[in-house]
Amino acid sequence: MSLPIAVQLYSVRDDAAKDYAGTIRKIAEMGYIGVEGVRSYPEGVTVNDAAKLFRELNLEVVGVHVALPFGADEAPMLSLLETLNCKTAICPWLDPKQYFDSLDNLKKACDMLNKANEVYRKHGYTFGYHNHAFEATKFDGRPALQYMIDLLDPAVFFELDTYWIQTGGVDVLDTLKQLGNRAPLLHIKDGPVTPDGAMVAVGSGKMDFKKIIPEVQSTAKWLIVELDRTDGVMMDEVRGSYQYLTSEGLAHGRK
């Protein structure tokens, strides 16, 4: 059976800022059965409002992009996850200038992520890391991502952004085979596979998802559409991504 399909709400941030409820309803109407949440909401919208809307539309919150749970951020992040009824916390980004400029700093980043994992696991949450292209930066001829796989606690999963890792020059299929069950969530986006290029509906760019997705049928749990930016109309690109993935039998939703 194909994998279920969700959308990362960062993709539709501009639409959501104008009409949050209307945007989420359109996503549900497209057929998406899950959403991936973010830590902030438009003015006038609370996390409780969002949680109620997700329940009403039967949208599963498959993960939430959160801050690391240290100091003043710990209680709000735990409350966010609890309110959204989601057990999966994800670090969406680390500053590449601070943590990916040397192997020593990369090791510090992994230590920090391991400590975050301890906090989240103590409270019953799983914790993962979402990559960009800079994890392909090489130290002694080896990509940073490979060091991370070794240095992070095996309980820390990877939300592999297939587009960005390919853009960085690391082979997606080889990485997925290496990670196996440690990559339960996949970010699916398409475009020219260049650092600055505009993204397009999945199936309209250079990514070969007909080759990639069948390789993770037994290891991944969700496919999550995420388009960071586009020259087109974002809601149209999100809809087109859903239609492509489901019509090709690569994912399933409500339609």
DORO-698216 format. One record per residue: x, y, z of N, C-alpha, C, O, CB in turn; residue in three letters. Coordinates in steps of 0.2 Angstrom, whole numbers. Glycine has a CB too. Layout:
BEGIN
X Y Z X Y Z X Y Z X Y Z X Y Z ALA
...
This chain:
BEGIN
4 -6 0 0 0 0 4 6 0 10 6 3 -5 0 6 MET
2 11 -3 6 18 -4 6 21 3 2 19 8 3 22 -9 SER
10 26 4 11 30 10 6 35 11 4 38 5 18 32 11 LEU
4 37 17 -1 43 18 3 49 16 9 50 17 -3 43 25 PRO
-1 54 14 2 61 12 0 66 17 -6 67 19 0 62 5 ILE
4 71 19 3 77 23 7 82 19 10 82 14 6 76 30 ALA
5 88 22 9 94 20 12 98 25 8 99 31 4 99 16 VAL
18 101 25 21 105 30 18 112 29 18 115 23 29 105 29 GLN
15 115 34 11 121 34 15 127 33 13 132 31 7 122 40 LEU
22 126 33 26 132 31 25 134 24 26 139 22 34 130 33 TYR
24 129 20 23 130 13 17 135 12 18 139 7 21 123 10 SER
12 135 16 6 139 14 6 145 19 1 148 21 0 135 15 VAL
12 147 22 12 152 27 9 159 25 6 162 29 19 153 29 ARG
10 161 19 7 167 16 0 167 16 -4 172 18 10 169 10 ASP
-3 162 13 -10 161 13 -13 160 20 -18 163 22 -12 155 9 ASP
-10 157 24 -12 156 31 -12 162 35 -17 163 39 -8 151 35 ALA
-8 167 34 -7 173 37 -13 177 36 -15 182 40 -1 177 35 ALA
-16 176 30 -22 180 28 -29 177 30 -33 180 32 -22 181 20 LYS
-29 170 30 -35 167 31 -33 160 33 -33 155 29 -40 166 25 ASP
-32 159 40 -29 153 42 -34 147 42 -32 142 39 -27 153 50 TYR
-40 148 44 -45 142 44 -47 141 37 -47 135 35 -51 145 48 ALA
-47 146 32 -49 145 25 -44 141 22 -45 136 18 -50 151 22 GLY
-37 142 23 -32 139 20 -31 131 22 -31 127 18 -25 142 22 THR
-32 130 29 -32 123 31 -38 119 28 -37 113 27 -32 123 39 ILE
-44 122 28 -50 119 25 -48 117 18 -50 112 15 -56 123 25 ARG
-45 121 14 -43 120 7 -39 114 7 -39 110 2 -40 126 4 LYS
-34 114 11 -29 108 11 -33 101 12 -31 96 9 -24 109 17 ILE
-37 102 17 -41 96 18 -46 94 12 -46 88 11 -46 97 25 ALA
-48 99 9 -53 98 3 -49 95 -3 -51 91 -7 -56 104 1 GLU
-42 97 -3 -38 94 -8 -37 86 -7 -36 82 -12 -31 97 -8 MET
-38 84 -1 -37 77 0 -32 75 5 -31 69 7 -36 73 -6 GLY
-28 80 7 -22 78 12 -25 76 18 -31 78 21 -18 85 13 TYR
-22 71 21 -24 68 27 -20 69 34 -22 67 39 -25 60 27 ILE
-15 73 32 -10 75 38 -7 82 37 -7 84 31 -5 70 39 GLY
-5 85 42 -2 91 42 4 91 46 4 87 51 -6 97 44 VAL
10 94 45 15 95 49 15 102 52 15 107 48 22 93 46 GLU
15 103 58 14 109 61 21 113 62 26 111 61 11 109 68 GLY
20 120 64 25 124 65 24 127 72 19 126 75 26 130 60 VAL
29 131 75 29 133 82 25 140 82 23 141 88 36 134 84 ARG
24 143 77 21 150 77 15 150 73 14 146 68 26 155 75 SER
10 154 75 4 155 71 2 162 69 5 167 73 -2 152 75 TYR
-2 164 64 -3 170 63 -7 174 68 -10 171 73 -8 171 56 PRO
-6 181 68 -9 185 73 -17 183 73 -20 183 68 -8 192 72 GLU
-19 182 80 -26 181 80 -28 173 80 -34 171 82 -30 184 75 GLY
-23 169 79 -24 162 79 -20 159 84 -14 160 85 -22 159 72 VAL
-23 155 89 -19 151 94 -18 144 92 -21 141 88 -23 152 101 THR
-14 141 96 -12 134 95 -19 130 96 -20 125 93 -6 131 99 VAL
-23 132 101 -29 129 103 -34 129 97 -37 125 95 -32 132 109 ASN
-34 135 94 -38 136 88 -36 131 82 -40 128 79 -38 143 85 ASP
-30 131 81 -27 126 76 -29 119 78 -31 115 73 -19 127 75 ALA
-28 117 84 -29 110 86 -36 108 85 -38 103 82 -27 109 93 ALA
-41 113 87 -48 112 86 -50 111 78 -54 106 77 -52 117 89 LYS
-47 115 74 -48 115 67 -45 108 64 -49 105 60 -45 121 63 LEU
-39 106 66 -37 100 64 -41 94 66 -42 89 62 -30 98 66 PHE
-44 94 72 -48 89 74 -55 89 70 -57 83 68 -50 89 81 ARG
-57 95 69 -64 95 65 -63 92 58 -67 89 55 -66 103 65 GLU
-57 94 55 -56 92 48 -53 85 47 -51 82 42 -52 97 44 LEU
-52 82 53 -49 75 53 -42 75 50 -40 70 46 -53 70 50 ASN
-38 80 52 -31 80 49 -26 78 55 -26 81 60 -29 88 47 LEU
-22 73 54 -18 71 59 -11 75 59 -9 77 53 -16 64 57 GLU
-9 77 65 -3 81 65 3 76 66 4 73 71 -3 86 71 VAL
6 75 60 11 70 60 18 72 63 22 68 64 12 68 53 VAL
19 78 64 25 81 67 24 88 68 20 91 65 31 79 63 GLY
29 91 72 29 98 73 36 101 73 40 98 77 25 100 80 VAL
38 106 70 44 109 70 45 113 76 41 118 76 45 113 63 HIS
49 112 80 50 115 87 57 118 88 61 117 84 48 110 92 VAL
57 122 93 63 124 96 66 118 100 63 114 102 63 131 100 ALA
73 119 101 76 114 106 74 116 113 73 122 115 84 115 105 LEU
72 111 117 69 112 123 73 113 129 73 110 134 65 105 125 PRO
76 119 128 81 121 133 79 128 136 76 132 133 88 122 131 PHE
80 129 143 78 135 146 71 137 145 66 133 147 82 140 143 GLY
70 143 143 63 146 143 59 142 137 53 143 137 63 153 142 ALA
62 139 133 58 136 127 56 129 129 51 126 125 63 135 121 ASP
58 126 134 56 119 136 48 119 137 45 115 134 59 116 142 GLU
45 122 142 38 122 143 34 124 137 29 120 136 37 126 149 ALA
35 129 134 31 130 128 31 125 123 26 124 120 33 137 125 PRO
37 122 121 37 117 116 33 111 118 30 107 114 44 115 115 MET
34 109 125 30 103 127 23 104 127 19 100 125 32 101 134 LEU
21 110 129 14 112 129 11 112 121 5 110 120 12 119 132 SER
15 115 117 13 115 110 12 108 107 6 106 104 19 118 105 LEU
16 103 109 15 96 106 9 93 110 5 89 106 21 92 108 LEU
8 94 116 2 91 119 -4 94 117 -9 90 115 3 93 127 GLU
-4 100 115 -11 103 113 -12 101 106 -18 100 104 -10 111 113 THR
-7 100 102 -8 97 95 -9 89 95 -10 87 89 -3 99 90 LEU
-9 86 101 -9 79 101 -4 76 96 -6 71 93 -16 77 99 ASN
2 78 97 7 75 92 13 73 96 15 76 101 9 80 87 CYS
15 67 95 21 64 99 28 65 95 33 62 98 20 57 100 LYS
28 69 90 34 69 86 37 76 85 33 80 82 33 66 79 THR
42 77 88 46 84 88 51 84 83 55 79 83 48 86 95 ALA
52 89 80 57 89 74 61 96 75 58 101 75 54 88 67 ILE
68 96 75 72 102 74 72 103 67 75 99 63 79 101 77 CYS
70 109 65 69 111 58 76 114 54 76 114 48 64 115 56 PRO
80 116 59 86 120 56 91 121 61 89 123 67 84 126 52 TRP
97 121 60 103 124 64 107 128 60 108 127 54 107 118 67 LEU
109 134 63 113 139 59 119 136 56 124 133 60 115 145 64 ASP
120 135 49 126 132 46 132 136 48 138 133 48 125 132 39 PRO
132 143 49 138 147 50 140 145 57 146 146 58 136 154 49 LYS
136 143 61 138 141 68 140 134 69 144 133 73 133 143 73 GLN
137 130 66 137 122 67 140 118 61 142 112 63 131 120 69 TYR
140 121 55 143 117 50 149 120 46 150 119 40 137 116 45 PHE
153 124 50 159 127 47 165 123 49 170 124 47 159 134 50 ASP
164 118 54 170 114 56 168 108 59 162 107 61 175 118 61 SER
172 103 59 170 96 62 169 97 69 164 94 72 175 91 61 LEU
173 101 73 172 102 80 165 105 81 162 103 86 177 106 83 ASP
163 110 78 156 113 79 151 108 77 145 108 80 156 119 75 ASN
152 104 72 147 99 70 146 94 76 140 92 78 149 95 64 LEU
151 92 79 151 88 85 147 91 91 143 88 94 158 86 87 LYS
148 98 92 144 101 97 137 101 95 133 101 99 147 109 97 LYS
135 102 89 128 102 87 125 95 88 119 95 91 128 103 79 ALA
129 90 87 126 83 88 125 82 96 120 79 98 131 78 85 CYS
130 85 100 129 84 107 123 88 109 119 86 114 135 87 111 ASP
122 94 106 116 98 108 109 94 106 104 94 110 116 105 105 MET
109 91 100 103 87 98 102 81 102 96 80 104 104 85 91 LEU
107 78 104 107 72 109 104 74 116 99 71 118 113 69 110 ASN
105 80 118 103 83 124 95 84 123 91 83 128 107 89 127 LYS
94 87 118 87 89 116 83 82 116 77 82 118 86 93 110 ALA
85 77 113 82 71 112 80 68 119 75 65 120 86 66 108 ASN
85 69 124 84 66 131 78 70 134 74 67 137 90 67 135 GLU
78 76 133 72 80 136 65 78 133 61 76 137 73 88 135 VAL
65 78 126 59 76 123 57 69 125 51 67 126 59 77 116 TYR
62 64 125 60 57 126 58 56 133 53 52 135 66 53 125 ARG
61 60 138 59 60 145 51 61 146 48 59 150 63 65 149 LYS
49 66 141 42 67 142 37 64 137 31 65 136 41 75 140 HIS
40 58 134 36 54 130 36 56 122 31 53 119 29 54 132 GLY
40 60 120 40 62 113 46 59 109 52 58 112 40 70 112 TYR
45 58 103 51 56 99 54 62 96 50 67 95 49 51 93 THR
60 62 94 64 68 92 68 67 85 71 62 85 68 71 97 PHE
67 71 81 71 70 74 74 77 72 73 82 75 66 67 69 GLY
78 76 67 81 82 64 80 82 56 80 77 53 89 81 65 TYR
78 88 54 77 90 47 83 93 43 85 98 46 70 94 46 HIS
85 90 38 91 93 35 89 98 29 83 99 27 94 87 31 ASN
94 101 27 94 106 22 100 104 17 102 98 17 95 113 24 HIS
103 108 13 108 106 8 115 106 12 120 103 10 108 110 2 ALA
116 110 17 122 111 20 125 105 24 131 105 26 122 117 25 PHE
120 100 25 123 94 28 127 90 24 130 85 26 117 90 31 GLU
127 92 17 132 89 13 139 92 13 143 89 10 129 90 5 ALA
140 97 17 147 100 18 151 94 20 150 90 24 146 106 23 THR
157 94 17 162 88 18 167 91 23 170 96 23 165 86 12 LYS
169 86 28 175 87 32 179 80 31 176 75 32 172 88 40 PHE
185 81 29 189 76 28 186 71 23 187 65 23 191 72 34 ASP
183 74 18 180 71 12 174 67 14 171 63 10 185 66 10 GLY
171 68 20 165 65 22 159 70 23 160 74 27 166 60 28 ARG
153 69 20 148 74 21 146 74 29 146 69 33 142 72 17 PRO
144 80 31 142 81 38 136 76 40 136 74 45 140 88 39 ALA
132 75 35 126 70 37 129 64 39 126 61 43 122 70 31 LEU
134 61 36 137 55 38 139 55 45 138 50 49 142 52 33 GLN
143 60 47 145 61 54 139 61 59 139 58 64 149 67 55 TYR
133 65 57 128 65 61 124 58 62 122 57 67 123 70 58 MET
124 54 57 121 48 57 125 44 63 122 40 67 121 44 51 ILE
131 45 63 135 41 68 135 44 75 135 41 80 143 41 66 ASP
135 51 75 136 54 82 129 55 85 129 56 91 139 61 80 LEU
124 55 82 117 56 85 115 49 88 116 44 86 112 59 80 LEU
112 50 94 109 44 97 104 41 92 101 44 88 104 46 103 ASP
105 34 91 101 30 87 93 32 87 89 31 83 102 23 87 PRO
91 34 93 84 36 94 82 42 91 76 44 89 82 37 102 ALA
87 46 89 85 53 85 84 51 78 89 48 74 91 58 86 VAL
78 52 75 77 50 68 79 56 63 80 62 66 70 48 67 PHE
79 55 57 80 60 52 73 61 48 71 56 45 86 58 47 PHE
71 67 48 66 69 43 70 71 37 72 77 36 61 75 46 GLU
71 66 32 75 67 26 72 72 21 66 70 18 77 61 23 LEU
74 78 20 72 82 15 75 79 8 81 81 7 73 89 16 ASP
72 76 4 75 72 -1 78 77 -7 83 76 -10 70 68 -5 THR
74 83 -7 76 88 -12 83 91 -10 87 92 -14 71 93 -13 TYR
83 93 -4 89 97 -1 95 93 -1 100 95 -3 87 100 5 TRP
94 87 1 100 83 1 103 81 -6 109 81 -7 99 76 5 ILE
98 80 -10 100 79 -17 104 86 -20 109 85 -24 94 77 -22 GLN
101 92 -18 104 98 -20 111 99 -18 115 101 -21 100 104 -18 THR
112 96 -12 119 97 -9 124 92 -12 130 92 -11 118 95 -2 GLY
121 87 -16 126 82 -19 126 76 -16 131 72 -18 133 85 -20 GLY
122 74 -11 122 68 -8 117 63 -11 111 66 -12 121 68 0 VAL
118 57 -13 113 53 -16 107 51 -11 109 49 -6 117 47 -19 ASP
101 53 -14 96 52 -9 94 44 -8 93 42 -2 89 54 -13 VAL
95 40 -13 93 33 -12 98 30 -8 96 26 -4 93 29 -19 LEU
105 31 -9 110 28 -4 109 30 3 109 26 7 117 30 -7 ASP
107 37 4 106 39 11 100 36 14 100 34 20 105 47 11 THR
94 35 10 88 31 13 90 24 14 87 22 19 83 32 8 LEU
93 21 10 95 14 11 99 13 18 98 9 22 99 11 6 LYS
104 18 19 108 18 25 103 19 31 105 16 36 113 23 24 GLN
99 24 31 95 26 36 89 21 38 88 20 44 92 33 35 LEU
86 18 33 81 13 34 75 16 38 73 21 37 84 7 38 GLY
74 12 44 68 14 48 70 21 52 65 24 55 67 9 53 ASN
76 23 51 78 29 55 75 35 51 77 41 53 85 30 56 ARG
72 34 45 69 40 41 62 39 40 60 37 34 73 41 34 ALA
58 40 45 51 38 45 47 44 41 41 42 39 48 37 52 PRO
50 50 41 46 55 38 50 58 32 56 59 33 45 61 43 LEU
47 59 26 51 61 21 48 68 18 42 68 17 51 56 15 LEU
52 73 17 50 79 14 50 78 7 56 76 4 54 85 17 HIS
45 80 3 45 79 -4 44 86 -7 38 89 -6 39 74 -6 ILE
48 88 -11 48 94 -15 51 93 -21 55 89 -22 51 100 -11 LYS
50 98 -26 52 97 -33 55 104 -35 52 109 -33 47 94 -37 ASP
59 104 -41 61 110 -43 67 108 -48 68 103 -50 63 115 -38 GLY
72 113 -49 78 113 -53 83 109 -49 89 108 -52 80 119 -55 PRO
83 108 -43 88 105 -39 94 110 -39 100 107 -40 90 98 -41 VAL
93 116 -37 98 121 -36 97 125 -30 91 125 -28 99 126 -43 THR
102 128 -27 101 131 -20 96 136 -20 92 137 -16 107 134 -18 PRO
95 140 -26 91 146 -26 85 146 -31 81 150 -31 95 152 -28 ASP
84 140 -34 79 139 -39 72 139 -36 71 137 -30 80 133 -43 GLY
67 142 -39 60 141 -37 57 134 -37 59 130 -42 55 146 -41 ALA
53 132 -32 51 126 -32 44 125 -36 41 130 -37 50 123 -25 MET
43 119 -38 37 118 -42 33 112 -39 35 109 -35 38 117 -50 VAL
27 111 -42 23 105 -40 27 99 -41 30 98 -46 16 105 -44 ALA
26 94 -36 30 88 -36 28 85 -43 22 84 -44 28 84 -30 VAL
33 82 -46 31 79 -53 33 83 -59 33 81 -64 24 77 -53 GLY
34 90 -57 35 95 -62 43 97 -63 45 101 -67 31 101 -62 SER
47 94 -58 54 96 -58 59 90 -60 57 86 -64 56 99 -51 GLY
65 91 -57 70 86 -59 70 80 -54 74 75 -55 76 89 -59 LYS
67 80 -49 67 74 -44 63 68 -47 58 69 -50 64 76 -37 MET
66 62 -46 64 56 -48 60 52 -43 63 47 -40 69 52 -52 ASP
54 55 -41 51 52 -35 48 45 -37 46 41 -33 45 56 -33 PHE
47 43 -44 45 37 -46 50 31 -44 49 25 -43 43 36 -53 LYS
56 34 -43 62 29 -41 63 29 -34 65 24 -31 68 31 -45 LYS
62 35 -31 64 36 -24 59 33 -19 60 29 -15 65 43 -22 ILE
52 35 -20 47 33 -15 46 25 -15 45 23 -9 41 36 -17 ILE
46 22 -20 45 14 -20 51 11 -15 49 6 -12 45 11 -26 PRO
56 14 -14 62 11 -10 60 12 -3 64 9 1 68 15 -12 GLU
55 16 -1 54 17 6 47 15 9 45 17 14 55 25 8 VAL
44 11 5 37 9 6 37 5 13 32 5 17 35 4 1 GLN
43 1 14 43 -3 21 46 1 26 46 -2 32 46 -9 19 SER
49 7 25 53 10 31 50 17 33 50 19 38 60 11 29 THR
47 20 28 44 27 29 37 26 32 33 21 30 44 32 23 ALA
35 31 35 28 32 38 23 37 34 17 36 34 28 33 45 LYS
27 43 33 23 48 29 27 51 24 33 52 25 21 53 35 TRP
24 54 19 27 58 14 24 65 15 18 66 16 25 56 7 LEU
28 70 16 26 77 18 28 82 12 34 83 12 29 79 25 ILE
23 84 9 25 89 4 27 96 7 23 98 12 18 90 -1 VAL
32 98 5 35 105 7 38 109 2 43 107 -1 40 104 13 GLU
35 115 0 38 119 -5 40 125 -1 36 129 1 33 120 -11 LEU
47 127 -1 49 133 3 47 139 -1 45 144 3 57 132 3 ASP
47 139 -7 45 145 -11 43 143 -18 45 137 -20 51 150 -11 ARG
40 147 -22 38 146 -29 37 152 -32 35 157 -29 32 141 -29 THR
38 152 -39 36 158 -43 29 157 -45 26 162 -48 41 158 -49 ASP
25 152 -44 18 151 -46 14 153 -40 16 156 -35 17 144 -48 GLY
8 150 -40 3 151 -34 4 145 -30 3 139 -32 -4 151 -37 VAL
6 146 -24 8 141 -19 2 136 -18 3 130 -18 9 144 -12 MET
-4 138 -17 -10 133 -16 -10 129 -22 -12 123 -22 -16 137 -14 MET
-9 131 -28 -10 127 -34 -4 122 -34 -5 116 -37 -9 132 -40 ASP
2 124 -32 7 119 -32 6 114 -27 8 108 -28 14 123 -31 GLU
4 116 -21 2 111 -16 -3 106 -19 -3 100 -18 0 114 -10 VAL
-8 108 -22 -13 104 -25 -11 100 -30 -12 94 -31 -19 108 -28 ARG
-6 103 -35 -3 99 -40 1 93 -37 2 88 -40 1 103 -44 GLY
5 94 -32 9 89 -29 5 84 -26 7 78 -27 13 92 -23 SER
-1 85 -23 -5 80 -21 -8 76 -26 -8 70 -26 -11 83 -17 TYR
-10 79 -32 -13 75 -37 -8 71 -41 -10 65 -43 -16 80 -43 GLN
-2 73 -41 3 69 -44 5 63 -40 5 57 -43 10 73 -46 TYR
6 64 -34 8 58 -30 3 53 -29 4 47 -29 10 61 -23 LEU
-3 55 -28 -9 51 -28 -11 47 -34 -12 41 -34 -15 54 -25 THR
-11 51 -40 -12 48 -46 -7 43 -49 -9 38 -52 -13 54 -51 SER
-1 44 -47 4 39 -48 5 33 -44 9 29 -44 11 43 -49 GLU
0 33 -39 1 28 -34 6 28 -29 8 23 -26 1 21 -37 GLY
10 34 -28 15 35 -24 13 37 -17 17 36 -12 20 40 -26 LEU
7 39 -16 4 41 -9 -3 40 -10 -6 40 -15 6 48 -8 ALA
-6 40 -4 -13 40 -4 -16 46 1 -13 47 7 -16 33 -2 HIS
-22 48 0 -25 53 4 -33 51 4 -34 46 4 -24 60 1 GLY
-37 57 4 -44 55 4 -47 54 -3 -52 52 -3 -48 61 8 ARG
-43 56 -8 -46 56 -14 -42 52 -19 -43 51 -25 -47 63 -17 LYS
